[in-house]
Amino acid sequence: MTSPYLAKEPNSTPRFLITGDPTKTMQPEFDTTLLMCHELLKRGYDVDYCDLFQTNLDQEPEAYLKNLKVQKVLFADNDDPCFIGLAPAESKNVLDEYDIVIHRKDPPVDAFFEKKCKIFATLPKSILQINNPEKIATLHEHEIPLRYPDFCAKTYVCQSYEEFVEAVRACPTEAVCKPHNECSGLGIEFYKNDVDENILKAYWRKRQPRVIVQPFIKEIENSGDLRVLMMNGAILGSVLRVPKKGSRLANLHQGAHGEAYEITDFHRNCAKVVSEDLAKEGIYLIGLDFIGENLTEVNITSPTALPLINRLMNIQGHLTLVDEIENLYKENFERDHNIQREIPGN
C-alpha cells in the first residue's frame, strides 16, 4: 500500500506508540508487552499506549491518525498487582508524535482488526512499525507454516464444507480442527477421522467460512507444544507448554503450564529460516509453535510468553528484544535519512 504522507524527518531519540487491546485484558504473568514497556521506560524512552477501542474507526484514515486517543505509560511491571500505570487519555497526531509503532492486538483477525491495520498501513515507511500492519492483516498465523514445507506439519486450509470433511477423513487417525481467525486455543476440537458427519456439519456452521485441519500429533500428549520467540532473527527464548491433566490444549490461556526446554538444531534452523524470510516483509517479532519437530503455527499479531520464558530459562530476553528494536530503528533512520538527502539532487 502506498502512503499518501511525505516521509518525516527521522528523530535520533525515537518516541514509541504501542497499540493493543484494553490493558485490563492483559495477563501479566505471560504478557510480553508489559515487559517491553518496562525496558523502554528504563532506557529513557517516551512510550504511549493506545487502547484501539477508544478511537472511532469509522473515520477517514487521516482523521483517525491525527486524533488518536493515547495514554502516556507511567510504569509497567509484570510483578506489580497494578502491572501498568497510564496518564489520562489525550488525542495525538501519530505522524507528528511517533517514530516507532508497535502493534500488539490479539486476534480474532476480524473486520475491526483489518480496518485498523489498513489505516496504520497508510503511514510513511519512515515510521517503523512492528509488525507491518498490512502483512499482519493478510498473512495468517495458521497458514504461514505452509510456506516452509521442509518444517511444517501437514495442514489443510478448508474453504468449503466438502473440503473440511475430506480433510478430516484424510487424517491418519484423528484431526485437529481450528478456527481460521482465532488464537489461544479458542475453538479447537479433536475429531476421529470417522466422526459422524453431523458433528462436522455443526462445527463447520459455527466456524465457516474457513477452517484449519491438521493431523493429530501424539507429541502434544507426550511432551507438549514448544514456543520459540524471535525478534529480527534473534532468539529471545523458548518454553515448552504442557497441557493440564486431561487436556490436549497446550495454550497457556487454556491452563497449560510452562517448562524449560533446550531447542534442537531442527527448531533453531527452522526459526532462523522463517524469521529471516518474514523480516523481508516487515514481520520481526514472531512466535513459532512446534509439536515435536513439526512447525504448526507462526504467531505474528502479538506473540507472548516472554516473562515466563525469562523465569524458566533464567534469562533477560526483553533486553535482546529492545536491543533489536533499536537496531531496526537505526537501520530505518539511516535509510530514511539517506533517501531524503538524495532527493534534492534528483
N, C-alpha and C positions, 0 to 999 in steps of 0.2 A: 504494500500500500504506500503510495506517495504522500508525504506530508505536505500540507498547504503552508506550513510555517517556515520561516527562514531559520537557518541554523543559529543557535545562540552562542554568545561568546563564552568559551569554557572558563570555569571557575577553578582556581587552584585548590580551594578548600570546598569540596563538594557538600551540598545540602541534600539530605535524604528525605524521601517520602515513602512510607510503607502503606500499601493498600491491602485491605482484607475484610474479614467478617467482623461483626461486633466483638469487642475484646472479652465480653462476658462468656463467649463460646470457647475461649482458649482453654487448653488443658496444660497447665504449667509444667507438669512432670514430663511431658513429651514435646512441648512447643519450641520449635526452632526459632520462631520469630522473636520471642522474648529474649532468648539468649543472644541473638544477633543485635537486638536493640541495646541490650546491656553493654556489649562490647563496643558498639558505635559510640554510645554516650561516654564510655570510659576513655575513648580516644579523642574526645572533644568535639565530635560532630553534632550538628543540629539535626534532630530527627522528628518528623511529624508523622502522625498516624491518621489514615483516612478510613473510617468506617464507611464502606461503599454504599450502605443503605441510608446514609444521611443526606446524600445529594440526589436530586431528582434526575434520573437518567433520561427522562423524556424532554431533553433539550438538544439543541444542535451541539455537536462536539465542541465548537469554540466556546460557546456559552458555558457548557459544563466544566471545561478545563479552566476557565477564567474565574469560576466561582465555586471551587471545590471546597467542601466542608472538611476541615482538618483539625487535629489537636496535637499540640506540642507534647512529645513524650518527655516526662519529667524524670521518671525512673522505670527500670524494668528489672525484675529479679524473679527467676523461676522458683526460688525457695521462700519468697515472701508470701504470706497469705493474701495480700492485695495484688501481688505479682506485676502490676503496671500502674503508673500514675500519669494522668493526662490533664493538660490545661483545658480550659473551656474551648469549645469549638469556635472557629473563625473561618472566613472564606479567604482562599488564596488562589492566585493565578499560577497554575502548575508551570507554565512556560517561563515565568519570571522568577519563581521561587526555588526550583529544584534542579539538581544536576543528575541525581540518581533516583529512579523509581523502582521499588521492589514490590512485586505483586505476590500476595500470599493468600488469596481467596481459595477456600476449599471448593471442590465440586459440590453439587452437580454442575456439569457444563450445560447450562440451560440458556434460555433466551436472555436472561439478565446477565449471566456471565459473558456470553458472546457480545452483547451490546456494549458492556463495559470495556471489553478487550478492543473492540473496533474503535472506540473513542480514543483510548490511550495509544492505539497504533498510529494515530494521526500526528503524534508528537515528533519533532525532528530527531534525527539519529544522534545529534549532539547531546541529547539526554539519554543516558544509559538506562535501559530497562532490563530488569532481571525478574522473570524471564520475558522474552519477546512476546508481547500480548497477542500479536497476530498469530503466532505459532501455537500458543497455549490454547487458543480458541479453535484451531483447526487440526492440530495433531491430537491423537487420542492415546491416553496412557495405556489402555489395553491393547492397542494396535501397534504401537511403536516397536515392540519386540519383533514383529514380522519383518521389519527392515533388516534384521540381523539373523538370518536363518541358521547360521552356524552356532547360535547360542540359545535361540528361543524354544519354548515349549510349543507343541502343536496347538494352533489357535484357529478357531473358526469364527468369522465375523458374519453373523446371520442377519440378513436384511429382509427376510420373509419367514413366515411360519414354516413353510416347507423346508427351507434351508436349516431352520432351527431343529426340526425333528430329525432331519438327515444327519446333522452334526452330532446330536446326542446318540443316535443309533450307531454312528461310526466310531465312537469311543470304545476302547477295548473292553472295559468292564463298567465304568462309571464316568459320568460327565459332571464337570463343574460349570454352572451357568451363572453368568454375571451380567447385571445391567450395564449398558454401554456407557452411561454418563455418571455413574456413582463411584464412591470411594469408600475406604474404611470398612470393607466387608459388607456394606449395606446391600441387601437384596440377593446375596449369593445363596444358591441352592445346589444340592448334590442329588443327582438322579442316576439310578441304574440305567444301563443302555436299553433295557427292555421295559422301562417305566410305562405305565398306562398313558395313552396319548391324551386323555382328558386332563391329566395333570400338567402335561407340557402345554396344552392349549390354554390353561388357566394362567400359567407363568407368562406365556407369550402375550396374552391380552393385557396383563399388568405391566409388562416391561417393554413392549414393542415401541418403536419400530426397529430397534437394533439390539441384539443380544450377543454376548461373547460366550463361546463354549470352548472349554479345554478339557482334555482327558484328565481324570483324577491321577495325581502323582503321589505315590504312597509315602514319600519322604515327609510330607506335611504331617503325618502322624508319628513318624519315627524321630524327626529332628526339628521340624518347624519350617518357617519361612524366613529367609535371610534378606535384610535390608542393607544395602550399601549406599551411603550418602556421598555425593560427589559435588564439587564446585569447580567449574572451569578446568576440569581434568585432574584435580587433586582429590584424593580420597580423604574425606573428613572422618570416616569411621564406619563401623558396621555393627549390627545387632541381629542376633537370631531371635525371632519372635515365635514363642512356643504356645500353642493353643491351650486354653484352660481345660481341665479334665472334662471329658465328654463332648468337647467341641473340636471342629476341624478348622475353625476360623483363626488364623494367626495374626489378625489385626489387633493392635494394642487397644483400639477403641472398642473391641469386642471381648475384652477380658484376657487377652494373651499376655504373657509376661516375657521379659527380655533376658537373654543370656549372652555372655561374651562369646565370640566365635572368631577364629582365625580364618580369614578367607583363603581360598585356594588360588592357584595360578589361573584356573579357568575363570573364576569370578573377577580376579584382578585384570585379566586380559580383556574380558567382556566389558568391564566398566571403562577401561581405557578407550576401547573402540567406540562404544556408544557415546561417551562423554565428548570425545574429540569431534565426532560426527555432528552431534546435536549443537555443539558450541558454534559451528558454522552458521547455524540458523538462529543464534541468539538465545539458545536454551542452555543455561550454565549450571543452575542449581537443580540437581536431579536425584531421585531416589530409585535405585534399581532393586527389584524384588526377584529373588530366586527361590525355587523349591528344588533342593538338590542342586544339580548342575543344569538347571533349566531356567532361563530368563522368562518370567511370567508377566511382569508389568514394568513400566518406566514412568515414575511419578514426576510430573513437570509443573503442576499447578502450585502446590505448596508442600513439598516433601518435608516430613517432620522426623522426630525421634532423636535429634541431636543431644538434648540433655540426658536422655537415657544412655545413649552411646558414650558420652563423656564419663558417666558414672561407672558403667560396666567395664570400659576399657582403660579407665584412669588416664584420660587424655583431655585436651582442651581443643576440641575440633572447631569451636567457634572462632578461635584465633586464626586458624587457617582459612575459615570461611570469610572473615573480614579482610584478611590479607589479600585473598583472591579478588574480592570486590574492589579493593584499592588498586590492584594490578589492572583489572579490567578498565577502571575509570581512567587510569593513567594512559592506557592504550587508546581509549576513546578520546581523551583530551588531546593527545598528541596528533591523532589522525584528524580530528576536527580543526585543530589549530593550523595544521599544515594545509588543509583544504582552504581555509579562509585566507591564509597568506597567499595562496596561488591565485585566488580569484581576481585581484586587481590586474594581474598580468595577462589575463585571458583576452 
